[in-house]
Amino acid sequence: MSQPLVSVLMPVYNAGKDLAEAIQSILDQTYTNFEFIIVNDGSTDASRDVISNFNDSRIHLIDNEVNKGLIATLNLGIDACKGEYIVRMDADDISLPERIEHQIAFLEAHSHYGLVGCWFEDFGDQIQSKVVRYSDDDTYIRIRHLYQTHIAHPTAVWRASIIRAHQLKFDPAFVHGEDYEFWVRMSAYCKMSNVKEVLVRKRDHPHNVTNKYAQIMQDTCARVKQRQFSLMGINCSTDEVNLYSRFADGEWRFSPPQMDHLETLLESIFKANKHSKFIPVEAYNRYLAEKYYHLCYNNPDISKEGWKRFRKSSFSRLFKGKFQDNLKFRIKTLLR
């Protein structure tokens, strides 16, 4: 079968130290029918010289005379892409040789999917390397997206026809959370997945956006979460979004008043989603019920009333728990 044209999109800003390795990892791909769009965003280091040292006809260099920032640079690059698929690549990461081949094979075989990431290795000089394994299930990704992104930006590949048909671009109103917002908006038109292989080595260092702009990112992501709940049919305050995120992220410690507030919030979310079907209802109901069961079981601040609290909630009819777990739960409550 012929290989469809793929566009690899790499924005570059003062990435000279790791840039050559990143570029070479794309040129060494087993998948060969691609154009490599590199947008040099007004770098003041040797980045442009590093790019110019590569002699490969697939590389198309775009120079921003001044630094325009990541979002403007990504949108400029998207306009230049001609491929059927767009592969995101960061200037300090490493794509393993079969990355493009395997992600494009997935999209070619699954026409209803328009966005796919992959597992990745998080590595760097100051951290212990670890493999991050995101789910491949579209419903679970949507559930996760209510409180955090579940497709890593440097691993993303998307179907260009979707963003062209719906004129999708990265939104400058969501700086340092633009990918999260983009995935949520794009998910209205397609399914999402992650290839269950480590295909990218994602470099972690103190200058990463996540490390440098943590508070801005947190505020931006809160707005993305609020937008999703609004689409579901419920208006959540920033405090409620944060409360839900703590719950969904697996925190165990909530005071009794916080538990009251959380239960009221979860009931409202449950009812809103049942009506709007923003997330597949049955899967999300079970997710909420199971999460709430384990919170009531593990929360030390309500240990005496955990079983009673769960049994009184509407979630008790959605998640029964195993007999042995329920027995331990009741005994634990009595012993406190």
C-alpha positions in Angstrom: 0.0 0.0 0.0 1.2 3.5 -0.7 2.1 5.7 2.2 -0.1 8.8 2.6 1.8 12.1 2.9 2.4 13.0 6.5 3.4 16.4 7.8 5.7 16.5 10.8 5.4 19.8 12.6 8.2 21.1 14.9 8.3 24.6 16.4 11.8 25.6 17.6 12.8 28.3 20.0 16.4 28.3 21.4 16.6 24.6 21.4 20.1 24.3 20.0 21.4 21.9 22.7 19.0 19.0 21.9 17.7 20.0 18.5 20.0 17.9 16.3 19.0 14.7 18.1 15.4 15.6 17.8 15.6 16.3 14.0 17.7 13.2 13.4 15.1 11.0 15.2 12.5 12.1 12.6 14.8 11.7 9.6 15.5 8.1 10.8 11.8 7.1 10.8 10.9 3.8 9.1 8.0 5.7 7.6 9.5 7.9 4.8 6.7 9.7 3.0 6.7 12.9 5.0 7.4 16.6 4.9 9.2 18.0 7.9 7.9 21.5 8.7 10.3 23.2 11.1 9.3 26.7 12.3 12.1 28.6 13.8 10.4 31.1 16.1 13.0 33.9 16.2 15.6 31.8 18.0 18.6 33.8 19.4 20.9 30.8 19.9 22.4 28.5 17.3 19.1 26.7 16.5 18.9 28.0 12.9 22.5 26.9 12.2 21.7 23.4 13.6 18.7 23.1 11.3 20.6 24.4 8.3 23.3 21.7 8.8 20.8 19.0 7.8 20.7 18.3 4.0 17.3 16.6 3.5 14.8 17.6 0.9 11.9 16.7 3.3 12.8 19.6 5.6 10.9 22.8 5.0 12.2 25.6 7.2 10.0 28.6 8.1 11.7 31.5 9.8 9.8 33.9 12.1 11.7 37.1 12.1 10.7 37.7 15.7 9.6 35.4 18.5 5.8 35.0 18.1 5.3 32.3 20.8 4.3 28.7 20.6 0.6 29.1 19.8 1.1 31.5 16.9 4.0 29.3 15.6 1.9 26.1 15.8 -0.9 27.8 13.8 1.5 29.1 11.2 2.9 25.6 10.9 -0.5 24.0 10.6 -1.3 26.3 7.6 1.9 25.1 5.9 1.2 21.4 6.4 0.0 19.6 3.3 -0.2 16.0 4.6 -3.2 13.9 5.4 -1.9 13.5 9.0 0.0 16.0 11.2 2.6 14.6 13.6 3.6 16.9 16.5 7.3 16.9 17.4 9.0 18.9 20.1 12.5 20.3 19.5 14.0 18.6 22.5 12.3 15.1 22.4 13.2 11.9 20.6 10.8 10.0 18.3 11.7 6.3 18.2 12.2 4.9 14.6 8.8 3.3 14.2 6.8 6.1 15.8 5.2 7.6 12.7 4.7 4.1 11.1 2.7 2.8 14.0 0.6 5.8 14.7 -0.3 6.3 11.0 -1.1 2.6 10.8 -3.6 3.0 13.7 -5.3 6.0 12.0 -5.4 4.3 8.7 -7.1 1.3 10.2 -9.6 3.3 12.4 -11.4 5.8 10.3 -13.5 7.1 13.2 -10.4 8.2 15.1 -8.9 11.5 14.5 -6.4 12.0 17.3 -3.9 9.5 18.6 -1.0 9.8 21.1 1.2 7.0 22.4 3.0 5.8 25.5 6.2 7.7 26.2 9.4 7.6 28.3 9.8 10.7 30.5 13.5 11.2 30.9 16.1 13.9 31.8 19.3 14.7 33.6 17.5 15.5 36.9 14.8 12.9 37.0 14.6 9.1 37.1 13.3 7.9 33.8 9.8 6.4 33.8 7.3 5.1 31.2 3.9 6.9 31.1 1.1 4.6 29.8 -2.0 6.4 28.8 -5.3 4.6 28.0 -6.2 3.7 24.5 -10.0 3.8 25.3 -11.8 6.8 23.9 -14.4 6.8 26.7 -11.8 6.6 29.4 -9.8 9.4 27.8 -12.9 11.6 27.8 -13.4 10.9 31.4 -9.8 11.7 32.2 -10.1 14.9 30.2 -12.6 16.2 32.7 -9.6 16.8 35.1 -6.4 16.4 33.1 -5.1 15.9 29.6 -4.6 12.2 28.7 -2.8 12.7 25.4 0.7 14.1 25.7 1.2 16.9 23.2 4.6 15.8 21.8 3.1 12.4 21.1 0.0 13.6 19.2 -0.9 12.8 15.6 -4.1 14.1 14.1 -6.2 13.7 11.0 -5.7 16.9 9.0 -9.1 16.7 7.3 -10.9 17.2 10.6 -9.1 20.4 11.5 -9.5 21.7 8.0 -13.2 20.9 7.8 -13.9 22.6 11.2 -11.2 25.3 10.9 -9.5 24.2 14.2 -6.5 26.1 15.5 -4.8 26.4 18.8 -6.5 29.1 20.8 -4.2 31.9 22.1 -6.7 32.5 25.0 -5.5 29.2 26.5 -1.7 29.7 26.7 0.2 26.9 28.5 -2.9 24.7 28.1 -3.5 25.1 24.4 -3.1 21.4 23.6 -5.5 20.3 26.3 -8.1 22.8 25.0 -7.5 21.7 21.4 -7.9 18.0 22.2 -11.2 18.7 24.0 -12.5 20.8 21.1 -11.3 18.3 18.5 -13.0 15.4 20.4 -16.4 16.7 19.4 -15.6 15.5 15.8 -13.7 12.3 16.3 -12.6 9.5 18.7 -9.2 9.5 20.5 -6.7 6.9 21.4 -3.1 6.2 22.4 -1.0 3.5 20.8 0.1 1.2 23.5 3.8 1.4 22.8 6.6 3.7 23.9 7.2 5.6 20.7 8.5 8.9 22.1 11.2 9.8 24.6 9.9 13.1 26.2 12.7 15.2 27.7 12.1 16.7 31.1 14.1 19.7 32.3 13.7 22.9 34.4 12.8 25.0 31.4 9.8 22.9 30.4 6.5 24.8 30.3 5.1 22.5 33.0 7.9 23.5 35.3 8.2 27.2 34.5 4.6 28.2 34.2 2.8 25.8 36.6 0.3 28.4 38.0 -0.6 29.8 34.6 -1.1 26.2 33.4 -3.3 25.4 36.4 -5.5 28.4 35.8 -5.8 27.7 32.1 -6.6 24.0 32.6 -9.3 25.0 35.1 -11.0 27.0 32.3 -10.8 24.0 30.0 -12.5 21.8 32.7 -15.2 24.4 33.3 -15.9 24.5 29.5 -16.4 20.7 29.5 -18.8 20.7 32.4 -20.7 23.6 30.8 -21.0 21.4 27.6 -22.2 18.6 29.9 -24.9 21.0 31.2 -23.6 22.1 34.6 -21.8 25.4 35.5 -19.0 24.7 37.9 -17.0 27.3 39.9 -13.2 27.2 39.9 -13.4 25.8 43.5 -15.8 23.0 42.3 -13.6 22.2 39.4 -10.6 21.9 41.8 -12.7 19.8 44.2 -13.7 17.4 41.4 -10.1 17.2 40.2 -8.9 16.2 43.6 -11.5 13.5 43.8 -10.8 12.2 40.2 -7.1 12.3 40.8 -7.4 9.9 43.7 -7.0 12.0 46.8 -8.3 10.4 49.9 -8.5 13.2 52.5 -11.7 15.3 52.5 -13.3 16.8 55.6 -16.9 16.0 56.3 -18.1 19.4 55.0 -16.0 18.9 51.9 -17.5 15.4 51.5 -21.0 17.0 51.7 -20.1 19.5 49.0 -18.4 16.8 46.8 -21.4 14.5 47.0 -23.8 17.3 46.0 -21.5 18.2 43.1 -21.2 14.6 42.0 -25.0 14.2 42.1 -25.3 17.3 39.9 -22.7 16.0 37.4 -24.4 12.6 37.3 -27.8 14.2 36.5 -26.3 16.6 33.9 -24.4 13.9 32.1 -27.4 11.6 32.1 -29.4 14.2 30.2 -26.6 15.5 27.9 -24.7 12.2 27.3 -21.5 14.3 27.1 -19.7 11.2 28.3 -21.1 7.7 27.6 -23.5 7.4 30.5 -23.1 3.9 31.7 -19.3 4.0 31.8 -19.2 7.4 33.5 -21.8 6.4 36.1 -19.8 3.4 37.1 -16.6 5.4 37.2 -18.1 8.0 39.5 -19.7 5.3 41.8 -16.5 3.2 42.0 -14.4 6.3 42.7 -16.8 7.5 45.4 -16.9 4.0 47.0 -13.1 3.9 47.3 -13.0 7.5 48.7 -15.6 6.6 51.4 -13.5 3.5 52.2 -10.1 5.2 52.4 -10.9 8.7 53.7 -9.6 8.8 57.3 -11.6 11.9 58.1 -14.9 10.1 57.8 -13.8 6.6 58.9 -16.7 6.2 61.3 -19.3 7.0 58.8 -17.8 5.9 55.5 -20.0 2.9 54.9 -23.1 4.7 55.9 -22.3 7.7 53.7 -21.7 5.5 50.7 -24.8 3.4 51.3 -27.0 6.6 51.5 -25.7 8.0 48.3 -27.3 7.3 44.9 -24.0 5.7 43.8 -24.6 2.7 46.0 -27.0 1.2 43.4 -24.4 1.7 40.6 -21.5 0.1 42.3 -22.0 -2.9 44.6 -18.5 -3.8 45.4 -17.2 -7.3 46.1 -18.6 -9.2 49.1 -15.2 -9.4 50.8 -14.5 -5.7 50.2 -17.8 -4.7 51.6 -17.3 -6.8 54.7 -13.9 -5.3 55.3 -15.5 -1.8 54.8 -18.2 -2.5 57.4 -15.8 -4.0 59.9 -13.4 -1.1 59.4 -16.2 1.3 60.2 -17.3 -0.5 63.3 -13.7 -0.7 64.7 -13.3 3.0 64.4 
